[in-house]
Amino acid sequence: MPGCIYAVKSGKRLAATSDNGTMLERLESAGIAVEYQCREGYCGSCRVRLLDGEVEYLARPLAFVNPGEVLPCCCRPKGNVKLDV
C-alpha cells in the first residue's frame, strides 16, 4: 500500500502512486526538482537523504548509497516517508 511522501524543504506532502512509478517521477510531477542523470540507479546523481520511513527498490541500484540515503529514481515508499528535498 503506497504511503505519503513528505518533501521537507518544499513543505509538500504527496500521495505516492500505486503503480510501478518511482519516487523521482512523483516528485517531478509535483514540481520538486531533484537532480538526476540515468534514472536507473547507476549513477547516484539523484541521491537524497531519507529522514524517516522505508523504501523498496524496484531494481537493485548499482550506485553506492550511504546509510540514510535513497535513490528516488528506482524506489518507492513502503509507507510514509520523509525526504530532505
HELIX and SHEET records of a PDB file:
HELIX    1   1 MET A   23  SER A   29  1                                   7    
HELIX    2   2 PRO A   72  CYS A   74  5                                   3    
SHEET    1   A 5 LYS A  12  ALA A  15  0                                        
SHEET    2   A 5 CYS A   4  ALA A   7 -1                                        
SHEET    3   A 5 VAL A  81  LEU A  83  1                                        
SHEET    4   A 5 VAL A  48  ASP A  52 -1                                        
SHEET    5   A 5 GLU A  69  VAL A  70 -1                                        
SHEET    1   B 2 VAL A  55  TYR A  57  0                                        
SHEET    2   B 2 CYS A  75  PRO A  77 -1                                        
END                                                                             
